[in-house]
């Protein structure tokens, strides 16, 4: 049963290998906690009370945070909803299982002043292919608001004929068009020229971002590139590709972009997912207010 569900995640939902691996681990962990093997596991015999006890065990015994527990519950919820659709079970157990309350955390982002300096540095043309590639990775994550999985899956044929837009295949195989800023377009053209000139891509590989051996770049390599670049730029706090996506959305919102437009650019299925960035802007407004308002500047 689990094998069929995993195939469904891979073939129909088109989830990333990492996401699929997490789902499999969470479900197998629950089955093992029940004292069963995958072959012995009968989903129809599971009760809501067992799921509640699993939550208590994981949070109190394993000291799992509410965020991590909710992610694990999400895996189990998806599995049991699929079983319900397939007719394997006939009751939605998770109707009685709410998600745990979590502390509200604002998405981390890079301040405009620091990001402007970093963009200026990345915009300098290099003749070294890897340095040019690394700079372009930073620019595209920031100026296009891409997810890590979306970035590494870019093929050179995904651009429009004039390289002014990019077709992105996001979560659930949902496609969207993202505009390419002119200076990023020039960077892409320069990078692809270097690839051709130095014969980096000497096979049928279609990927935009390549290793020195001409293969599609990996998630871990991109993560290290971003971490190293943000570290060198003096960025504080979390340093990851997703931070640059958050930075893209936050800067657009602060610049006056409409929430619906940002939702479209990010490829969010619902507006609720995009609205989290309003909290960053409110926090920034509060900071400016506290520094500038006469009552705050002059005392109570």
N, C-alpha and C positions, 0 to 999 in steps of 0.2 A: 504493500500500500504506500509506504514511504517512497519507494522507488518511482512509482507513478506520479506522486505529488512533486518530487524533485524534477521529473521530466516535464511536468506541466509548468513549473517555474522557469525552466531553461528554454523550452520550446515556445510556449504561449505567452508567458509574461516577460520573457527575454531579460530576466534578472542577471546581474553580473555574477561571475563565478564566486566572488567574495560573499555576496548576499546569499547565494544558494548554499554556500558552505556554512554560513551562520545559521540559516534555517535548519539545515540537516543536524548540525550540532545541538541546537536548542531542543529539537524534537527527540533526538536520540537520548539527550540528557534527561528529559522527562520520562521517557520509557524506562531507562536504566534506574531512575529514582523509584519507579513503581516496582522494581525488582523483576523486570521482564526483559526478554530478548525481543528484538524486532519481529521475529517469527511468532512469538507468543502474544504479542501485543494485540488486544482487541479494542479498537476505538469506541465501540458501542458500550463497552463496560466501564468507561471512564465517567466519573461523576464530577460535578462542580465542586464538591467538597474536597476531592483529591487535588484539584487545581488550586484551591485556596490554601491547602496544606503545603503544596509545593511553593507557593508565594511566601508563606511564612518561613519555610525551611531556607529558602534562598536568601531572603532578606535578613533573617535573624541568625541563622547558623553560618551561612556563607558570606554574610555582610555585603550582599549585593545592593548597589544603590538603586533608588526608585527608577532612574533613567534606564539603567541596565536591565532591571526587572521588566520594565515596560517593553523594552526591545525584545526580550525573550518571550513575553506574553504575545507580542505581535506575531512572532513565528508560529506559536501554538494556535493563536486565533485564526491565522490564515489557513493552517492545516485543517482545523476542525470545520471551518467554513467550506473548504473544498470538499471534505468528506460529506458534509450536509448536502452540497450540490450533487455529489455523485450518488447519493442515496445510501451511503454506507451507514450513516447515523441519521436519526430523525428528530433530533432536538439540538438547538443552539445553546450549548453549555455556557458560552461566553456572554450571553445576554445577562447573566447574573454576576459576571466578573468585570468590574470596572478597572480602568488603569489606575496605577498609583499616582498620588499627587506628587508633583516635582517642584522644586524651587525654580522660579523663573530666571532663566539665564539669557542674557542678550548675546546675539551672535557676535563673535569677535571680528573686528575689521581694522584695517590700517588707516590712520588719519590721512586726510587729503595732502597735507604738506609733505609727509614722508613718502606717500605713494607717488606724488608728482616728481620727486627727486629720483625715485626708483625707475619710473617710466622714462625719464630723460636719459638715465644711464642705459637702459635696455634699448633705447631707440638708436644708439650709436651703432653704425654698421661695422661688422666684424668680417674678417676673411677666414677665420677659423670656423668650420662648420658646427662643431659642438657648442661653442660659445654663442654663435648666432642662433642655433636651435634653442638653447636654454633661455636666451633673452626673449625669443618669440613665444615660448611657452608661458612666461610670466605675463607678457602683453596680452595674449589671447585669453588666458584665464581671467585677467582683470577687465579687459575691454569687451569681452563677449559674455562674461558671467557663466562660463562653462563648468560643468561637473568634471571631475577627474576622468571618469569613464568616458564622457563625451569627447574630451580632449584627445585621449589616446586612440580613439576609434576614428578620428578624422582621416579621410582619404583625400588625396589631391583633387579627385573628381567631385568632391562635395561642394566646391566653391562655384559660384557663378562664373560665366566665361570671362568677366572682367575683374574677378576677385573682389567685388564690392559687397558680397553677401555669402553666407555659409549655411548650408543645410545641415542641421544638427539632429541626430536621432537620440532622443532622450529616454526617460523611463517609460516602460510600457510600449516601447517602439513608436512613441509619439514624435512626429517630426515638427521642427519649427525652423524659421529662417531668422538668422541673426546678422545684422549689418556689420560690415568690417570698416573701421575707420581708415582714412586714407594713409596715415603714416604706418599703420599695421599692415595694410595692403602692400606698401612698398617693402616692408620687412619680409613678408611672405614671399614676394617675388625674388628678393635678393637671396633668401634662404634656399628656395627651390633651384635658383640658378647655380648656387654653390654645390648643391647635391648633384646636379647634372654635370657640372664642370669637373668635379672631383670623382665622378662615377661611383658615388656612395650607394645609390640604388641600382645595382647591376642585375636585378632579378625582376620578377613580376610584382614585387611588393608595391602596393598602392598607397601605403600610409604616408601621411605628411611628416610626422615626427619619427625619425629613425635613429637606431643605434649606429655606432661607427662601422658595424658589420652589415648595415643596410636592412636591418629587421625593424619591425614595429617596436616602438619604445614601450617599456613596461610601466605599470602603475607605481612600483617601488622606486624606479629611477626618477620619474616625474616628481614624486613626493620628496625625494632627496634633493633634487634641483631646487624646488620651491623653498624647502627648509633652509638650504645653504644660502640661497639668494636673499631671503628675508632676514636671516641671521646677519649676513654681511651688511645689510642696509640698516641694521640697528632696530629692527622691528621688535617690539616687546610682546610678550604673551605667546599665544598659540601661533604656530607657523605651518600652514598646510595649504594645499590647493583650494580647499573649501573656504578658507579665510579670504582668499582673493575673490571668490564668488560672492561672499558676504560683503566685501568691500565694494564691489561693482554695484550691488543692489543699494547699499547704504548711500553711496555717493550720488547715484541717480536720484534717489528719493530726496536727499538734501538739496540737489540741484533743481528740484521742482518737477521731476517726472511723475506722471500719473501712475497710481498703483496698478491699474489694469495693464498698462504698458510694461511695467516691470514684471508683472506676472507672466506676460507673453514672452518676454525676453528670457526669463529664467526657466520657462517650461513647466511652471507649477500647474498642477491640475486644478487647484482651488485657490481662491484669493486669500483664504485663511493662512495658507503657508507663507504667503508674501507679506502679510500684515505684521509679522514679527519684526520687520525692519523699521516699522514706525516707532517702535520702542527705542531703538538706537537714536533716532532723530529727536525724540522727546527728551532722552537723556542728555543729548548734546545741547538742546535748547535750554534745559535746566542748568547745565554748566555755564552757558553764556549768560543766562539770567542772573545766576548767583554772582558772577564776576562784574556784571555791568549795571545791575539795578541799584539806584541810589540807596535804598534801604539796606541792601546787602553790603554795599561798599562802605557805607557810613556807620554801620552798626545797627543794632536792634532799635 
